[in-house]
Amino acid sequence: MNKLSSSIAAVLVALAISPGAEAAEPLLVIHGGAGVVKSEITPAREKEVRETLEKALRAGYKVLDGGGTSLDAVDAAISLMEDSGTFNAGKGAVFNHDGKNELDASLMDGATLRAGSVANVHTVKNPILLARAVMEKSPHVMLVGEGAEIFAKSVGMQPVPPSYFYTEMRWKELQKALEDEKSGHHGTVGAVALDKAGHLAAGTSTGGITNKRYGRVGDSPLIGAGTYADAHCAVSATGWGEFYIRAVAAHDICARMEYAQVSLASAADEVVMKIVPKLGGDGGVIAIDDNGDIAMPYNTEGMFRGAIDAKSGARTWIFRDK
Amino acid sequence: MNKLSSSIAAVLVALAISPGAEAAEPLLVIHGGAGVVKSEITPAREKEVRETLEKALRAGYKVLDGGGTSLDAVDAAISLMEDSGTFNAGKGAVFNHDGKNELDASLMDGATLRAGSVANVHTVKNPILLARAVMEKSPHVMLVGEGAEIFAKSVGMQPVPPSYFYTEMRWKELQKALEDEKSGHHGTVGAVALDKAGHLAAGTSTGGITNKRYGRVGDSPLIGAGTYADAHCAVSATGWGEFYIRAVAAHDICARMEYAQVSLASAADEVVMKIVPKLGGDGGVIAIDDNGDIAMPYNTEGMFRGAIDAKSGARTWIFRDK
């Protein structure tokens, strides 16, 4: 073999082995919602939030570190947050105008573009796991309301009584919102993950907005709006859902990256800091790409968020300065 | 003024007046669903479909010709199709697994990116008009199920009894689907319009798929999946909804046009003829841009569709050869 052909052979071998053999560094990024206001965060609440975020990061990272899929890591992190009572998802979800907890969730597998989504469920302990079941055990992508609950039972998920979701903090929030005739939006949870195989996934779970009208669906359960993942990019959004729907925010970030060939950070900034605010909305996203780059822009005062990888360990943030 | 500076001045004047002063030629494109099979279309059915499409085209074009908005034209064309009993939307919608008609619709105003959507309603005569009301008279973008019906009453829309939607053709389709344990998807209606002010709008309305499970939501009511419009591009999709959701099809077509700078035809072809089929789905879209270009790709045997403008009048098509 001459020098040139041996160089060509080396390049061909490198190309052939690069996609799978060289494993990606696993990475998990999560959020517990934008819309955090400094004056409302007591030291006790900050401690609770950071502890739950850290537990969720470790639960998800354990999956990735053991060679599990990004989809399983997203499920592990989000279902822990749904169970915690800390955020506006699962236990601890906000109350709607009628004093009920009405839950939405979705997730998407970037490698296959498979997706699952549920909205307006009242008796499902872990909406993110029901979204996963819709994806894997139904021919559909999205199920809502009583139909989604009937499906949950058909796949063996035991319903919880609506009282399961009650927390005093959220009940007081509703009473205040009813007095002020206002709605509040914060506390949605989400996760994006990159696994050792280099595959991305994204998921989001929420109780929606305090004092929302019965039947309202926000961006969280909508593929493309609140949740999106493909081979190169994964996004979970949190914020004023109506504006994230109109901006098709999660998909728009990935589309800008792929078609306009801008960086993840620049695509996410454009949508979160310019397009959504121009429409009149606010909120934030967590986004990662298949190179392991992270973007976490938000245009509210704070956003509960965290990231974990082998190099830096688990980190959590609430406001810009920490 | 020398020659160069007078040329520059002329260009500046042309640039300044071009957006509004030079009115756009109004254009309306509609569909009555993909998934049309030649062997199932009798001459009587073809006549009925073409007559309804023509009526809808003329109803929508009348709005545009009179200087009305693209949004009003979309509403006029779609509500006529919903009332006709001809398509799978409004009267004549397919039956779900439980023998009920379950309706979804959405619309979007390209000029403002405002949008409205309803899903899983059973007593609303014109779901597209309820979607419009959600957009204009609620703080939300999407309302589903009983909550959407309560909202409909609150804005003065009188409910119709579920029997209103019954047609013999659809009932027989369900009986056959129940025997075969199959689902069918066709007959969704949609419209995209360009008004004299150069503004685009898009809308879609459907009964979903025959024999679908209670609570299933397809792409039609989802902004970004079945319906999307912005300043440059408007899309309404019809087909196997699950795959159109996963592809975020309507927004992806507009995103490719804007960010990858490809033509409308090329963007629509890529999504409808390559991406959705690669995922395992089928269907079609109607799409127009602010230059008045039209794309109507589909990868099924036929798609009920029509277009109208001042130059060519009203035209309808069912299969590729006519």
Interface residues (C-beta under 8 A of the other chain):
Chain A: M108 L113 R114 A115 S117 A119 N120 S138 P139 H140 V141 M142 L143 V144 G145 E146 G147 A148 I150 F151 S183 K212 R213 Y214 G215 R216 V217 G218 L222 I223 G224 A225 Y228 G241 E242 I245 R246 A247 V248 H251 D252 A255 R256 E258 Y259 A260 L279
Chain B: M108 L113 R114 A115 S117 A119 N120 S138 P139 H140 V141 M142 L143 V144 G145 E146 G147 A148 I150 F151 S183 K212 R213 Y214 G215 R216 V217 G218 L222 I223 G224 A225 Y228 G241 E242 I245 R246 A247 V248 H251 D252 A255 R256 E258 Y259 A260 L279
